[in-house]
Amino acid sequence: MAERVDIFDADMNPVAPYQMEREEARRHKHWRQTFDCWVLRRAADGDRIVVQLRSKEKAHHPGTFDISAAGAMLAGE
């Protein structure tokens, strides 16, 4: 089952049909909500930003470094 997301205009007002499949929303460049989590780590020798290496199986930017955790918020979240 495809993931559905809420869609918005540039001012974050819901736009009819209000929800659609995530890949369709991405393809049509509709505004949608995402979640980004940046993990900062304090260390005696300096502060660090924790990143992750994306899977080579990902459709977008495979095998590249990315922020600590991120993703699309599903419809209703």
All heavy atoms as a GROMACS GRO file, in nm:
protein
  623
    1MET      N    1   0.085  -0.118   0.000
    1MET     CA    2   0.000   0.000   0.000
    1MET      C    3   0.089   0.124   0.000
    1MET      O    4   0.182   0.136   0.079
    1MET     CB    5  -0.092  -0.002   0.122
    1MET     CG    6  -0.186   0.113   0.128
    1MET     SD    7  -0.298   0.092   0.268
    1MET     CE    8  -0.412   0.217   0.230
    2ALA      N    9   0.062   0.215  -0.089
    2ALA     CA   10   0.142   0.337  -0.101
    2ALA      C   11   0.115   0.431   0.017
    2ALA      O   12   0.003   0.439   0.067
    2ALA     CB   13   0.110   0.408  -0.232
    3GLU      N   14   0.219   0.501   0.059
    3GLU     CA   15   0.204   0.598   0.167
    3GLU      C   16   0.133   0.722   0.115
    3GLU      O   17   0.162   0.770   0.006
    3GLU     CB   18   0.341   0.637   0.221
    3GLU     CG   19   0.415   0.523   0.286
    3GLU     CD   20   0.555   0.562   0.330
    3GLU    OE1   21   0.612   0.658   0.275
    3GLU    OE2   22   0.607   0.496   0.420
    4ARG      N   23   0.041   0.775   0.195
    4ARG     CA   24  -0.032   0.896   0.159
    4ARG      C   25   0.016   1.011   0.246
    4ARG      O   26   0.049   0.992   0.363
    4ARG     CB   27  -0.183   0.876   0.175
    4ARG     CG   28  -0.235   0.770   0.076
    4ARG     CD   29  -0.385   0.758   0.078
    4ARG     NE   30  -0.455   0.876   0.030
    4ARG     CZ   31  -0.470   0.911  -0.098
    4ARG    NH1   32  -0.416   0.838  -0.192
    4ARG    NH2   33  -0.538   1.019  -0.131
    5VAL      N   34   0.022   1.130   0.186
    5VAL     CA   35   0.065   1.249   0.258
    5VAL      C   36  -0.041   1.359   0.240
    5VAL      O   37  -0.117   1.359   0.143
    5VAL     CB   38   0.202   1.301   0.209
    5VAL    CG1   39   0.312   1.200   0.237
    5VAL    CG2   40   0.199   1.337   0.062
    6ASP      N   41  -0.044   1.451   0.337
    6ASP     CA   42  -0.128   1.569   0.324
    6ASP      C   43  -0.056   1.667   0.233
    6ASP      O   44   0.067   1.675   0.236
    6ASP     CB   45  -0.150   1.635   0.461
    6ASP     CG   46  -0.223   1.544   0.559
    6ASP    OD1   47  -0.319   1.477   0.516
    6ASP    OD2   48  -0.184   1.541   0.677
    7ILE      N   49  -0.129   1.742   0.151
    7ILE     CA   50  -0.066   1.840   0.062
    7ILE      C   51  -0.114   1.981   0.096
    7ILE      O   52  -0.227   2.000   0.141
    7ILE     CB   53  -0.085   1.807  -0.086
    7ILE    CG1   54  -0.233   1.798  -0.123
    7ILE    CG2   55  -0.013   1.678  -0.122
    7ILE    CD1   56  -0.257   1.783  -0.272
    8PHE      N   57  -0.024   2.079   0.073
    8PHE     CA   58  -0.046   2.216   0.115
    8PHE      C   59  -0.003   2.313   0.006
    8PHE      O   60   0.074   2.277  -0.082
    8PHE     CB   61   0.036   2.246   0.241
    8PHE     CG   62   0.005   2.154   0.356
    8PHE    CD1   63   0.072   2.034   0.371
    8PHE    CD2   64  -0.092   2.188   0.449
    8PHE    CE1   65   0.043   1.949   0.476
    8PHE    CE2   66  -0.121   2.104   0.555
    8PHE     CZ   67  -0.053   1.984   0.569
    9ASP      N   68  -0.048   2.440   0.020
    9ASP     CA   69   0.007   2.545  -0.065
    9ASP      C   70   0.131   2.603   0.004
    9ASP      O   71   0.170   2.556   0.111
    9ASP     CB   72  -0.098   2.652  -0.098
    9ASP     CG   73  -0.146   2.732   0.023
    9ASP    OD1   74  -0.078   2.732   0.129
    9ASP    OD2   75  -0.251   2.798   0.012
   10ALA      N   76   0.192   2.704  -0.056
   10ALA     CA   77   0.317   2.760  -0.002
   10ALA      C   78   0.300   2.824   0.136
   10ALA      O   79   0.396   2.840   0.210
   10ALA     CB   80   0.375   2.861  -0.099
   11ASP      N   81   0.175   2.857   0.174
   11ASP     CA   82   0.148   2.913   0.307
   11ASP      C   83   0.103   2.806   0.406
   11ASP      O   84   0.055   2.837   0.514
   11ASP     CB   85   0.040   3.021   0.297
   11ASP     CG   86   0.090   3.142   0.219
   11ASP    OD1   87   0.207   3.181   0.237
   11ASP    OD2   88   0.012   3.196   0.137
   12MET      N   89   0.117   2.680   0.367
   12MET     CA   90   0.081   2.564   0.448
   12MET      C   91  -0.069   2.554   0.477
   12MET      O   92  -0.111   2.499   0.578
   12MET     CB   93   0.162   2.559   0.579
   12MET     CG   94   0.310   2.535   0.555
   12MET     SD   95   0.347   2.390   0.450
   12MET     CE   96   0.296   2.255   0.555
   13ASN      N   97  -0.151   2.602   0.382
   13ASN     CA   98  -0.295   2.580   0.388
   13ASN      C   99  -0.326   2.451   0.313
   13ASN      O  100  -0.273   2.430   0.203
   13ASN     CB  101  -0.371   2.696   0.321
   13ASN     CG  102  -0.346   2.827   0.391
   13ASN    OD1  103  -0.366   2.838   0.511
   13ASN    ND2  104  -0.299   2.926   0.317
   14PRO      N  105  -0.409   2.362   0.369
   14PRO     CA  106  -0.442   2.238   0.299
   14PRO      C  107  -0.502   2.267   0.161
   14PRO      O  108  -0.576   2.363   0.144
   14PRO     CB  109  -0.546   2.172   0.390
   14PRO     CG  110  -0.520   2.232   0.525
   14PRO     CD  111  -0.475   2.372   0.498
   15VAL      N  112  -0.467   2.185   0.065
   15VAL     CA  113  -0.512   2.201  -0.074
   15VAL      C  114  -0.588   2.076  -0.116
   15VAL      O  115  -0.541   1.965  -0.096
   15VAL     CB  116  -0.390   2.224  -0.167
   15VAL    CG1  117  -0.433   2.230  -0.312
   15VAL    CG2  118  -0.314   2.348  -0.128
   16ALA      N  119  -0.706   2.095  -0.178
   16ALA     CA  120  -0.782   1.981  -0.230
   16ALA      C  121  -0.699   1.915  -0.340
   16ALA      O  122  -0.637   1.986  -0.419
   16ALA     CB  123  -0.916   2.027  -0.284
   17PRO      N  124  -0.690   1.785  -0.347
   17PRO     CA  125  -0.768   1.684  -0.277
   17PRO      C  126  -0.719   1.651  -0.135
   17PRO      O  127  -0.759   1.549  -0.080
   17PRO     CB  128  -0.757   1.563  -0.368
   17PRO     CG  129  -0.620   1.576  -0.427
   17PRO     CD  130  -0.600   1.725  -0.444
   18TYR      N  131  -0.636   1.733  -0.077
   18TYR     CA  132  -0.588   1.724   0.061
   18TYR      C  133  -0.487   1.613   0.087
   18TYR      O  134  -0.396   1.630   0.165
   18TYR     CB  135  -0.703   1.715   0.163
   18TYR     CG  136  -0.801   1.826   0.147
   18TYR    CD1  137  -0.930   1.801   0.104
   18TYR    CD2  138  -0.763   1.959   0.170
   18TYR    CE1  139  -1.021   1.905   0.086
   18TYR    CE2  140  -0.853   2.063   0.152
   18TYR     CZ  141  -0.982   2.035   0.111
   18TYR     OH  142  -1.070   2.137   0.093
   19GLN      N  143  -0.503   1.499   0.023
   19GLN     CA  144  -0.407   1.389   0.039
   19GLN      C  145  -0.381   1.325  -0.096
   19GLN      O  146  -0.466   1.326  -0.184
   19GLN     CB  147  -0.461   1.280   0.132
   19GLN     CG  148  -0.481   1.323   0.274
   19GLN     CD  149  -0.536   1.209   0.358
   19GLN    OE1  150  -0.563   1.100   0.310
   19GLN    NE2  151  -0.552   1.235   0.487
   20MET      N  152  -0.261   1.271  -0.110
   20MET     CA  153  -0.229   1.190  -0.228
   20MET      C  154  -0.110   1.101  -0.194
   20MET      O  155  -0.048   1.117  -0.089
   20MET     CB  156  -0.202   1.275  -0.352
   20MET     CG  157  -0.084   1.366  -0.346
   20MET     SD  158  -0.054   1.458  -0.501
   20MET     CE  159  -0.212   1.523  -0.541
   21GLU      N  160  -0.080   1.009  -0.283
   21GLU     CA  161   0.034   0.921  -0.260
   21GLU      C  162   0.161   1.004  -0.258
   21GLU      O  163   0.175   1.100  -0.333
   21GLU     CB  164   0.039   0.813  -0.368
   21GLU     CG  165  -0.075   0.714  -0.357
   21GLU     CD  166  -0.068   0.603  -0.460
   21GLU    OE1  167   0.031   0.597  -0.537
   21GLU    OE2  168  -0.161   0.521  -0.462
   22ARG      N  169   0.253   0.966  -0.170
   22ARG     CA  170   0.375   1.044  -0.149
   22ARG      C  171   0.453   1.065  -0.278
   22ARG      O  172   0.496   1.177  -0.308
   22ARG     CB  173   0.464   0.976  -0.045
   22ARG     CG  174   0.585   1.059  -0.011
   22ARG     CD  175   0.666   0.997   0.096
   22ARG     NE  176   0.736   0.883   0.039
   22ARG     CZ  177   0.832   0.817   0.102
   22ARG    NH1  178   0.865   0.849   0.223
   22ARG    NH2  179   0.892   0.716   0.045
   23GLU      N  180   0.471   0.963  -0.357
   23GLU     CA  181   0.548   0.977  -0.481
   23GLU      C  182   0.478   1.067  -0.582
   23GLU      O  183   0.542   1.142  -0.654
   23GLU     CB  184   0.579   0.840  -0.542
   23GLU     CG  185   0.682   0.761  -0.463
   23GLU     CD  186   0.813   0.836  -0.445
   23GLU    OE1  187   0.863   0.896  -0.542
   23GLU    OE2  188   0.866   0.835  -0.332
   24GLU      N  189   0.345   1.063  -0.586
   24GLU     CA  190   0.271   1.152  -0.675
   24GLU      C  191   0.287   1.297  -0.630
   24GLU      O  192   0.308   1.387  -0.711
   24GLU     CB  193   0.124   1.113  -0.678
   24GLU     CG  194   0.041   1.198  -0.772
   24GLU     CD  195  -0.106   1.161  -0.773
   24GLU    OE1  196  -0.148   1.071  -0.699
   24GLU    OE2  197  -0.179   1.227  -0.849
   25ALA      N  198   0.278   1.321  -0.498
   25ALA     CA  199   0.296   1.457  -0.445
   25ALA      C  200   0.436   1.508  -0.478
   25ALA      O  201   0.454   1.623  -0.516
   25ALA     CB  202   0.272   1.458  -0.295
   26ARG      N  203   0.536   1.422  -0.466
   26ARG     CA  204   0.673   1.460  -0.498
   26ARG      C  205   0.686   1.492  -0.647
   26ARG      O  206   0.746   1.591  -0.686
   26ARG     CB  207   0.768   1.346  -0.459
   26ARG     CG  208   0.913   1.376  -0.492
   26ARG     CD  209   1.003   1.262  -0.453
   26ARG     NE  210   1.027   1.268  -0.311
   26ARG     CZ  211   1.056   1.164  -0.235
   26ARG    NH1  212   1.062   1.044  -0.288
   26ARG    NH2  213   1.080   1.178  -0.108
   27ARG      N  214   0.627   1.408  -0.730
   27ARG     CA  215   0.635   1.426  -0.876
   27ARG      C  216   0.572   1.559  -0.919
   27ARG      O  217   0.624   1.628  -1.006
   27ARG     CB  218   0.565   1.308  -0.944
   27ARG     CG  219   0.594   1.290  -1.087
   27ARG     CD  220   0.543   1.157  -1.146
   27ARG     NE  221   0.417   1.108  -1.096
   27ARG     CZ  222   0.403   1.004  -1.011
   27ARG    NH1  223   0.508   0.939  -0.966
   27ARG    NH2  224   0.283   0.966  -0.971
   28HIS      N  225   0.460   1.596  -0.856
   28HIS     CA  226   0.391   1.722  -0.889
   28HIS      C  227   0.445   1.841  -0.810
   28HIS      O  228   0.395   1.952  -0.824
   28HIS     CB  229   0.241   1.707  -0.865
   28HIS     CG  230   0.175   1.612  -0.960
   28HIS    ND1  231   0.154   1.642  -1.093
   28HIS    CD2  232   0.128   1.487  -0.942
   28HIS    CE1  233   0.095   1.540  -1.152
   28HIS    NE2  234   0.079   1.444  -1.062
   29LYS      N  235   0.546   1.816  -0.726
   29LYS     CA  236   0.612   1.920  -0.646
   29LYS      C  237   0.514   1.994  -0.554
   29LYS      O  238   0.525   2.114  -0.533
   29LYS     CB  239   0.689   2.016  -0.735
   29LYS     CG  240   0.797   1.944  -0.812
   29LYS     CD  241   0.882   2.033  -0.894
   29LYS     CE  242   0.985   1.945  -0.962
   29LYS     NZ  243   1.083   2.014  -1.035
   30HIS      N  244   0.419   1.918  -0.499
   30HIS     CA  245   0.328   1.975  -0.399
   30HIS      C  246   0.403   1.993  -0.267
   30HIS      O  247   0.491   1.913  -0.233
   30HIS     CB  248   0.208   1.883  -0.375
   30HIS     CG  249   0.109   1.882  -0.486
   30HIS    ND1  250   0.040   1.994  -0.527
   30HIS    CD2  251   0.067   1.780  -0.566
   30HIS    CE1  252  -0.042   1.962  -0.626
   30HIS    NE2  253  -0.026   1.833  -0.652
   31TRP      N  254   0.366   2.096  -0.193
   31TRP     CA  255   0.420   2.114  -0.059
   31TRP      C  256   0.365   2.002   0.029
   31TRP      O  257   0.248   1.968   0.022
   31TRP     CB  258   0.378   2.249  -0.002
   31TRP     CG  259   0.447   2.365  -0.066
   31TRP    CD1  260   0.403   2.436  -0.174
   31TRP    CD2  261   0.570   2.423  -0.028
   31TRP    NE1  262   0.493   2.536  -0.205
   31TRP    CE2  263   0.596   2.530  -0.116
   31TRP    CE3  264   0.661   2.396   0.074
   31TRP    CZ2  265   0.708   2.609  -0.106
   31TRP    CZ3  266   0.774   2.475   0.085
   31TRP    CH2  267   0.797   2.579  -0.005
   32ARG      N  268   0.450   1.946   0.114
   32ARG     CA  269   0.410   1.843   0.209
   32ARG      C  270   0.498   1.856   0.332
   32ARG      O  271   0.604   1.916   0.326
   32ARG     CB  272   0.419   1.704   0.147
   32ARG     CG  273   0.557   1.671   0.095
   32ARG     CD  274   0.553   1.561  -0.009
   32ARG     NE  275   0.687   1.528  -0.053
   32ARG     CZ  276   0.758   1.596  -0.141
   32ARG    NH1  277   0.707   1.704  -0.196
   32ARG    NH2  278   0.878   1.559  -0.174
   33GLN      N  279   0.454   1.802   0.441
   33GLN     CA  280   0.530   1.814   0.564
   33GLN      C  281   0.636   1.704   0.572
   33GLN      O  282   0.612   1.590   0.532
   33GLN     CB  283   0.438   1.803   0.685
   33GLN     CG  284   0.340   1.917   0.696
   33GLN     CD  285   0.242   1.899   0.808
   33GLN    OE1  286   0.185   1.792   0.824
   33GLN    NE2  287   0.222   2.004   0.885
   34THR      N  288   0.750   1.742   0.624
   34THR     CA  289   0.857   1.645   0.647
   34THR      C  290   0.909   1.664   0.789
   34THR      O  291   0.884   1.765   0.854
   34THR     CB  292   0.974   1.663   0.549
   34THR    OG1  293   1.028   1.795   0.565
   34THR    CG2  294   0.930   1.641   0.405
   35PHE      N  295   0.981   1.565   0.834
   35PHE     CA  296   1.042   1.568   0.966
   35PHE      C  297   1.193   1.556   0.948
   35PHE      O  298   1.239   1.468   0.876
   35PHE     CB  299   0.991   1.452   1.052
   35PHE     CG  300   1.064   1.436   1.181
   35PHE    CD1  301   1.033   1.516   1.289
   35PHE    CD2  302   1.166   1.344   1.193
   35PHE    CE1  303   1.101   1.503   1.409
   35PHE    CE2  304   1.234   1.330   1.312
   35PHE     CZ  305   1.202   1.410   1.420
   36ASP      N  306   1.268   1.645   1.010
   36ASP     CA  307   1.415   1.638   1.008
   36ASP      C  308   1.464   1.638   1.152
   36ASP      O  309   1.420   1.720   1.232
   36ASP     CB  310   1.477   1.759   0.938
   36ASP     CG  311   1.445   1.764   0.790
   36ASP    OD1  312   1.386   1.669   0.737
   36ASP    OD2  313   1.480   1.864   0.727
   37CYS      N  314   1.552   1.548   1.184
   37CYS     CA  315   1.610   1.540   1.318
   37CYS      C  316   1.762   1.550   1.305
   37CYS      O  317   1.824   1.468   1.238
   37CYS     CB  318   1.572   1.408   1.384
   37CYS     SG  319   1.646   1.385   1.547
   38TRP      N  320   1.818   1.653   1.366
   38TRP     CA  321   1.962   1.672   1.367
   38TRP      C  322   2.014   1.631   1.504
   38TRP      O  323   1.968   1.682   1.606
   38TRP     CB  324   1.997   1.818   1.340
   38TRP     CG  325   1.963   1.861   1.201
   38TRP    CD1  326   1.842   1.899   1.154
   38TRP    CD2  327   2.052   1.867   1.090
   38TRP    NE1  328   1.849   1.931   1.021
   38TRP    CE2  329   1.979   1.912   0.979
   38TRP    CE3  330   2.189   1.840   1.075
   38TRP    CZ2  331   2.035   1.930   0.855
   38TRP    CZ3  332   2.244   1.858   0.949
   38TRP    CH2  333   2.168   1.902   0.842
   39VAL      N  334   2.108   1.539   1.507
   39VAL     CA  335   2.167   1.494   1.634
   39VAL      C  336   2.304   1.557   1.647
   39VAL      O  337   2.390   1.541   1.559
   39VAL     CB  338   2.176   1.340   1.640
   39VAL    CG1  339   2.246   1.296   1.768
   39VAL    CG2  340   2.038   1.278   1.629
   40LEU      N  341   2.323   1.633   1.754
   40LEU     CA  342   2.450   1.698   1.784
   40LEU      C  343   2.514   1.627   1.902
   40LEU      O  344   2.446   1.597   2.001
   40LEU     CB  345   2.429   1.846   1.816
   40LEU     CG  346   2.348   1.925   1.714
   40LEU    CD1  347   2.325   2.067   1.764
   40LEU    CD2  348   2.417   1.926   1.580
   41ARG      N  349   2.641   1.601   1.892
   41ARG     CA  350   2.710   1.529   1.998
   41ARG      C  351   2.825   1.614   2.051
   41ARG      O  352   2.913   1.653   1.974
   41ARG     CB  353   2.763   1.396   1.945
   41ARG     CG  354   2.827   1.312   2.049
   41ARG     CD  355   2.861   1.177   1.994
   41ARG     NE  356   2.925   1.100   2.097
   41ARG     CZ  357   3.001   0.997   2.078
   41ARG    NH1  358   3.022   0.955   1.955
   41ARG    NH2  359   3.057   0.934   2.177
   42ARG      N  360   2.824   1.639   2.181
   42ARG     CA  361   2.932   1.715   2.245
   42ARG      C  362   3.045   1.619   2.279
   42ARG      O  363   3.022   1.511   2.330
   42ARG     CB  364   2.882   1.781   2.372
   42ARG     CG  365   2.770   1.879   2.349
   42ARG     CD  366   2.825   2.014   2.354
   42ARG     NE  367   2.729   2.109   2.299
   42ARG     CZ  368   2.737   2.236   2.319
   42ARG    NH1  369   2.833   2.286   2.392
   42ARG    NH2  370   2.650   2.317   2.264
   43ALA      N  371   3.166   1.662   2.252
   43ALA     CA  372   3.284   1.580   2.284
   43ALA      C  373   3.395   1.672   2.332
   43ALA      O  374   3.397   1.791   2.298
   43ALA     CB  375   3.329   1.501   2.161
   44ALA      N  376   3.486   1.618   2.410
   44ALA     CA  377   3.596   1.698   2.465
   44ALA      C  378   3.680   1.759   2.354
   44ALA      O  379   3.731   1.871   2.367
   44ALA     CB  380   3.681   1.613   2.556
   45ASP      N  381   3.694   1.688   2.243
   45ASP     CA  382   3.777   1.737   2.133
   45ASP      C  383   3.698   1.815   2.028
   45ASP      O  384   3.749   1.846   1.921
   45ASP     CB  385   3.854   1.622   2.069
   45ASP     CG  386   3.763   1.516   2.010
   45ASP    OD1  387   3.643   1.512   2.045
   45ASP    OD2  388   3.812   1.436   1.928
   46GLY      N  389   3.571   1.844   2.056
   46GLY     CA  390   3.490   1.923   1.964
   46GLY      C  391   3.352   1.865   1.944
   46GLY      O  392   3.330   1.746   1.965
   47ASP      N  393   3.260   1.949   1.906
   47ASP     CA  394   3.123   1.904   1.882
   47ASP      C  395   3.111   1.836   1.747
   47ASP      O  396   3.187   1.864   1.654
   47ASP     CB  397   3.027   2.023   1.889
   47ASP     CG  398   3.027   2.089   2.026
   47ASP    OD1  399   3.070   2.025   2.123
   47ASP    OD2  400   2.982   2.205   2.034
   48ARG      N  401   3.016   1.745   1.736
   48ARG     CA  402   2.996   1.669   1.612
   48ARG      C  403   2.850   1.671   1.572
   48ARG      O  404   2.761   1.678   1.656
   48ARG     CB  405   3.035   1.522   1.632
   48ARG     CG  406   3.173   1.496   1.687
   48ARG     CD  407   3.270   1.473   1.574
   48ARG     NE  408   3.400   1.420   1.610
   48ARG     CZ  409   3.489   1.474   1.688
   48ARG    NH1  410   3.462   1.583   1.752
   48ARG    NH2  411   3.607   1.419   1.707
   49ILE      N  412   2.824   1.663   1.444
   49ILE     CA  413   2.689   1.640   1.390
   49ILE      C  414   2.686   1.496   1.344
   49ILE      O  415   2.772   1.452   1.267
   49ILE     CB  416   2.658   1.735   1.273
   49ILE    CG1  417   2.660   1.880   1.319
   49ILE    CG2  418   2.522   1.699   1.212
   49ILE    CD1  419   2.643   1.979   1.207
   50VAL      N  420   2.587   1.421   1.392
   50VAL     CA  421   2.574   1.280   1.355
   50VAL      C  422   2.498   1.272   1.222
   50VAL      O  423   2.391   1.332   1.207
   50VAL     CB  424   2.499   1.201   1.465
   50VAL    CG1  425   2.481   1.055   1.425
   50VAL    CG2  426   2.575   1.211   1.597
   51VAL      N  427   2.553   1.199   1.126
   51VAL     CA  428   2.489   1.179   0.996
   51VAL      C  429   2.472   1.031   0.970
   51VAL      O  430   2.528   0.948   1.041
   51VAL     CB  431   2.570   1.245   0.881
   51VAL    CG1  432   2.576   1.396   0.899
   51VAL    CG2  433   2.709   1.187   0.870
   52GLN      N  434   2.395   0.999   0.869
   52GLN     CA  435   2.378   0.860   0.829
   52GLN      C  436   2.415   0.844   0.682
   52GLN      O  437   2.408   0.939   0.605
   52GLN     CB  438   2.234   0.815   0.852
   52GLN     CG  439   2.134   0.884   0.762
   52GLN     CD  440   1.996   0.824   0.770
   52GLN    OE1  441   1.981   0.704   0.789
   52GLN    NE2  442   1.893   0.907   0.752
   53LEU      N  443   2.454   0.725   0.646
   53LEU     CA  444   2.480   0.693   0.506
   53LEU      C  445   2.354   0.630   0.449
   53LEU      O  446   2.307   0.527   0.498
   53LEU     CB  447   2.599   0.597   0.494
   53LEU     CG  448   2.641   0.559   0.353
   53LEU    CD1  449   2.684   0.683   0.275
   53LEU    CD2  450   2.755   0.458   0.358
   54ARG      N  451   2.298   0.692   0.346
   54ARG     CA  452   2.175   0.641   0.286
   54ARG      C  453   2.203   0.509   0.213
   54ARG      O  454   2.309   0.489   0.155
   54ARG     CB  455   2.118   0.742   0.186
   54ARG     CG  456   2.065   0.867   0.252
   54ARG     CD  457   2.022   0.971   0.152
   54ARG     NE  458   1.912   0.928   0.066
   54ARG     CZ  459   1.783   0.934   0.098
   54ARG    NH1  460   1.747   0.983   0.216
   54ARG    NH2  461   1.691   0.895   0.014
   55SER      N  462   2.105   0.422   0.215
   55SER     CA  463   2.115   0.295   0.146
   55SER      C  464   2.136   0.318  -0.004
   55SER      O  465   2.083   0.413  -0.062
   55SER     CB  466   1.985   0.215   0.167
   55SER     OG  467   1.979   0.106   0.078
   56LYS      N  468   2.210   0.229  -0.067
   56LYS     CA  469   2.228   0.236  -0.213
   56LYS      C  470   2.100   0.198  -0.286
   56LYS      O  471   2.089   0.217  -0.406
   56LYS     CB  472   2.343   0.146  -0.255
   56LYS     CG  473   2.477   0.198  -0.207
   56LYS     CD  474   2.591   0.114  -0.254
   56LYS     CE  475   2.721   0.174  -0.202
   56LYS     NZ  476   2.838   0.100  -0.246
   57GLU      N  477   2.002   0.146  -0.212
   57GLU     CA  478   1.873   0.106  -0.270
   57GLU      C  479   1.773   0.222  -0.274
   57GLU      O  480   1.666   0.208  -0.333
   57GLU     CB  481   1.813  -0.009  -0.189
   57GLU     CG  482   1.907  -0.125  -0.164
   57GLU     CD  483   1.966  -0.183  -0.292
   57GLU    OE1  484   1.890  -0.204  -0.388
   57GLU    OE2  485   2.088  -0.207  -0.293
   58LYS      N  486   1.803   0.336  -0.212
   58LYS     CA  487   1.711   0.449  -0.209
   58LYS      C  488   1.691   0.506  -0.350
   58LYS      O  489   1.784   0.511  -0.430
   58LYS     CB  490   1.764   0.560  -0.118
   58LYS     CG  491   1.754   0.528   0.028
   58LYS     CD  492   1.610   0.536   0.069
   58LYS     CE  493   1.592   0.546   0.216
   58LYS     NZ  494   1.451   0.551   0.252
   59ALA      N  495   1.569   0.552  -0.377
   59ALA     CA  496   1.538   0.609  -0.508
   59ALA      C  497   1.601   0.747  -0.526
   59ALA      O  498   1.639   0.785  -0.637
   59ALA     CB  499   1.386   0.619  -0.526
   60HIS      N  500   1.612   0.824  -0.419
   60HIS     CA  501   1.665   0.959  -0.426
   60HIS      C  502   1.796   0.968  -0.347
   60HIS      O  503   1.800   0.934  -0.230
   60HIS     CB  504   1.563   1.060  -0.370
   60HIS     CG  505   1.432   1.054  -0.442
   60HIS    ND1  506   1.411   1.114  -0.564
   60HIS    CD2  507   1.316   0.992  -0.412
   60HIS    CE1  508   1.288   1.090  -0.605
   60HIS    NE2  509   1.228   1.015  -0.513
   61HIS      N  510   1.900   1.013  -0.410
   61HIS     CA  511   2.032   1.033  -0.350
   61HIS      C  512   2.087   0.906  -0.281
   61HIS      O  513   2.128   0.911  -0.165
   61HIS     CB  514   2.029   1.149  -0.251
   61HIS     CG  515   1.965   1.273  -0.307
   61HIS    ND1  516   2.025   1.348  -0.406
   61HIS    CD2  517   1.846   1.332  -0.281
   61HIS    CE1  518   1.946   1.449  -0.437
   61HIS    NE2  519   1.836   1.442  -0.363
   62PRO      N  520   2.089   0.793  -0.351
   62PRO     CA  521   2.140   0.670  -0.289
   62PRO      C  522   2.289   0.680  -0.258
   62PRO      O  523   2.364   0.746  -0.329
   62PRO     CB  524   2.113   0.564  -0.396
   62PRO     CG  525   2.112   0.639  -0.525
   62PRO     CD  526   2.054   0.774  -0.492
   63GLY      N  527   2.329   0.617  -0.148
   63GLY     CA  528   2.470   0.607  -0.113
   63GLY      C  529   2.535   0.738  -0.071
   63GLY      O  530   2.656   0.749  -0.074
   64THR      N  531   2.456   0.838  -0.033
   64THR     CA  532   2.512   0.966   0.009
   64THR      C  533   2.485   0.987   0.158
   64THR      O  534   2.398   0.923   0.218
   64THR     CB  535   2.450   1.083  -0.069
   64THR    OG1  536   2.309   1.086  -0.047
   64THR    CG2  537   2.477   1.070  -0.218
   65PHE      N  538   2.561   1.078   0.218
   65PHE     CA  539   2.538   1.110   0.358
   65PHE      C  540   2.416   1.201   0.371
   65PHE      O  541   2.388   1.282   0.283
   65PHE     CB  542   2.661   1.178   0.420
   65PHE     CG  543   2.772   1.080   0.444
   65PHE    CD1  544   2.880   1.074   0.359
   65PHE    CD2  545   2.767   0.994   0.553
   65PHE    CE1  546   2.982   0.983   0.381
   65PHE    CE2  547   2.869   0.904   0.576
   65PHE     CZ  548   2.977   0.897   0.489
   66ASP      N  549   2.344   1.183   0.481
   66ASP     CA  550   2.221   1.256   0.504
   66ASP      C  551   2.215   1.295   0.652
   66ASP      O  552   2.293   1.247   0.733
   66ASP     CB  553   2.101   1.170   0.467
   66ASP     CG  554   1.974   1.247   0.438
   66ASP    OD1  555   1.972   1.370   0.460
   66ASP    OD2  556   1.876   1.184   0.394
   67ILE      N  557   2.119   1.380   0.686
   67ILE     CA  558   2.103   1.420   0.826
   67ILE      C  559   2.071   1.298   0.910
   67ILE      O  560   2.042   1.190   0.859
   67ILE     CB  561   1.999   1.531   0.842
   67ILE    CG1  562   1.860   1.481   0.804
   67ILE    CG2  563   2.035   1.652   0.759
   67ILE    CD1  564   1.753   1.582   0.834
   68SER      N  565   2.072   1.316   1.041
   68SER     CA  566   2.058   1.204   1.135
   68SER      C  567   1.935   1.118   1.109
   68SER      O  568   1.942   0.996   1.108
   68SER     CB  569   2.054   1.257   1.277
   68SER     OG  570   2.166   1.339   1.301
   69ALA      N  571   1.820   1.180   1.090
   69ALA     CA  572   1.696   1.108   1.062
   69ALA      C  573   1.599   1.204   0.995
   69ALA      O  574   1.591   1.319   1.032
   69ALA     CB  575   1.636   1.052   1.190
   70ALA      N  576   1.525   1.154   0.898
   70ALA     CA  577   1.430   1.240   0.827
   70ALA      C  578   1.329   1.156   0.754
   70ALA      O  579   1.348   1.036   0.734
   70ALA     CB  580   1.504   1.328   0.726
   71GLY      N  581   1.220   1.220   0.713
   71GLY     CA  582   1.121   1.150   0.634
   71GLY      C  583   0.996   1.234   0.614
   71GLY      O  584   0.978   1.337   0.677
   72ALA      N  585   0.912   1.185   0.527
   72ALA     CA  586   0.784   1.251   0.501
   72ALA      C  587   0.688   1.218   0.615
   72ALA      O  588   0.686   1.106   0.664
   72ALA     CB  589   0.725   1.205   0.368
   73MET      N  590   0.610   1.316   0.655
   73MET     CA  591   0.506   1.291   0.754
   73MET      C  592   0.386   1.234   0.679
   73MET      O  593   0.345   1.288   0.576
   73MET     CB  594   0.471   1.419   0.828
   73MET     CG  595   0.586   1.468   0.914
   73MET     SD  596   0.554   1.623   0.998
   73MET     CE  597   0.420   1.577   1.106
   74LEU      N  598   0.332   1.126   0.729
   74LEU     CA  599   0.218   1.062   0.663
   74LEU      C  600   0.090   1.141   0.686
   74LEU      O  601   0.083   1.224   0.778
   74LEU     CB  602   0.203   0.919   0.715
   74LEU     CG  603   0.324   0.829   0.692
   74LEU    CD1  604   0.297   0.690   0.749
   74LEU    CD2  605   0.360   0.821   0.545
   75ALA      N  606  -0.009   1.117   0.606
   75ALA     CA  607  -0.138   1.186   0.616
   75ALA      C  608  -0.189   1.177   0.760
   75ALA      O  609  -0.191   1.070   0.820
   75ALA     CB  610  -0.237   1.128   0.520
   76GLY      N  611  -0.227   1.291   0.815
   76GLY     CA  612  -0.282   1.295   0.950
   76GLY      C  613  -0.181   1.304   1.062
   76GLY      O  614  -0.218   1.323   1.177
   77GLU      N  615  -0.052   1.291   1.034
   77GLU     CA  616   0.048   1.299   1.140
   77GLU      C  617   0.070   1.442   1.183
   77GLU      O  618   0.062   1.534   1.106
   77GLU     CB  619   0.182   1.241   1.094
   77GLU     CG  620   0.185   1.092   1.092
   77GLU     CD  621   0.324   1.035   1.071
   77GLU    OE1  622   0.388   1.068   0.970
   77GLU    OE2  623   0.367   0.957   1.156
   0.00000   0.00000   0.00000
